[in-house]
Every structure is written in structure tokens, then in C-alpha cells.
Amino acid sequence: MTIKIAISQFKSHCFAIIEKLQTDKKSIIITKRDREIAQILPVNTKQISLFGMLKNKAKIKADILEPVEEKWNAAQPLNASCLV
């Protein structure tokens, strides 16, 4: 949720508004003559770790340790006719 506030009100109550921003975790849009001129966002204090970010997102549907029965073309040596 966003709170809109006039620049004159922000200048006179800056400290109290920033304190409220920290506790409410809402963004503030500062306006001048009913035109939006700036936005203040609360700092995201929760650190997002890359390690484990995709945990439980993929599912293994088969045994990944058993050898594959199918013969791959990658195991075949290249011949000159394939390169043209």
C-alpha cells in the first residue's frame, strides 16, 4: 500500500514519517501541487540467499543414477558428410 503526502507536510514531519515508514513497511509518494515527484520505499531487511532459492521447485521423476538405455548420437564419431 502506498501513502501520498504533500512535500510541505513531508518537510515539516520528515522524521516522524520515516519512523512510520519503518514500522508500517509501506511506501510513500511525495507530491508537489498534486503531481508525484518522489517515492520513498522501506529497506528490505530480509537477505535473500541464492543458496537454496530453488528448493522444492524441481521434481525428479526417474532414477537419475542408473545408466540410460538409449544410444545417443553424441557417442558416435563424426563423419565428414554430417558437417556439410
C-alpha positions as CSV (number, residue, x, y, z in Angstrom):
1,M,0.0,0.0,0.0
2,T,1.2,3.5,-0.8
3,I,0.7,6.7,1.1
4,K,0.6,10.0,-0.7
5,I,1.9,13.1,1.1
6,A,2.5,16.7,0.1
7,I,6.1,17.9,0.1
8,S,5.3,20.7,2.6
9,Q,3.9,18.1,5.1
10,F,6.9,15.8,4.4
11,K,9.3,18.7,5.1
12,S,7.7,19.6,8.4
13,H,7.2,16.0,9.7
14,C,10.1,14.2,7.9
15,F,11.5,12.3,10.9
16,A,8.1,11.0,12.1
17,I,7.1,10.0,8.6
18,I,10.3,8.0,8.1
19,E,9.8,6.3,11.5
20,K,6.3,5.3,10.5
21,L,7.7,4.0,7.2
22,Q,10.0,1.6,9.0
23,T,7.2,0.2,11.2
24,D,4.4,0.0,8.6
25,K,6.6,-1.1,5.7
26,K,4.5,1.0,3.3
27,S,5.9,3.2,0.5
28,I,5.4,6.9,0.5
29,I,4.8,9.1,-2.6
30,I,5.7,12.8,-2.2
31,T,3.6,15.2,-4.3
32,K,4.1,18.8,-5.3
33,R,0.9,20.6,-6.5
34,D,-0.8,17.2,-6.8
35,R,2.0,15.8,-9.1
36,E,4.0,12.9,-7.9
37,I,7.7,13.8,-7.7
38,A,9.3,11.2,-5.5
39,Q,8.8,7.8,-3.9
40,I,10.3,6.6,-0.6
41,L,10.5,2.8,-0.1
42,P,11.3,0.9,3.1
43,V,14.5,-1.0,3.0
44,N,14.1,-4.8,2.6
45,T,16.0,-6.1,5.6
46,K,15.5,-9.7,4.8
47,Q,18.5,-11.1,3.0
48,I,17.7,-13.3,0.0
49,S,20.2,-16.1,-0.3
50,L,20.9,-17.6,-3.6
51,F,21.8,-20.9,-2.0
52,G,18.5,-22.9,-1.7
53,M,16.5,-20.3,-3.6
54,L,15.0,-23.0,-5.9
55,K,14.5,-25.6,-3.2
56,N,11.4,-27.8,-3.8
57,K,10.9,-26.3,-7.3
58,A,12.0,-29.3,-9.4
59,K,10.9,-32.9,-9.1
60,I,12.9,-35.9,-10.1
61,K,10.6,-38.3,-11.9
62,A,13.0,-41.2,-12.5
63,D,16.2,-42.8,-11.2
64,I,19.0,-40.3,-12.2
65,L,21.8,-42.6,-11.1
66,E,21.0,-45.6,-13.5
67,P,22.7,-45.5,-16.9
68,V,20.5,-44.5,-19.9
69,E,19.5,-47.4,-22.1
70,E,19.1,-45.3,-25.2
71,K,22.0,-45.0,-27.6
72,W,23.0,-41.3,-28.2
73,N,24.3,-39.9,-31.4
74,A,26.8,-38.0,-29.4
75,A,28.7,-41.2,-28.7
76,Q,29.1,-41.8,-32.5
77,P,32.3,-40.4,-34.2
78,L,31.6,-37.6,-36.6
79,N,31.9,-38.2,-40.3
80,A,32.6,-35.6,-43.0
81,S,29.1,-35.9,-44.5
82,C,27.4,-34.6,-41.3
83,L,29.5,-31.4,-41.3
84,V,28.2,-30.1,-44.6
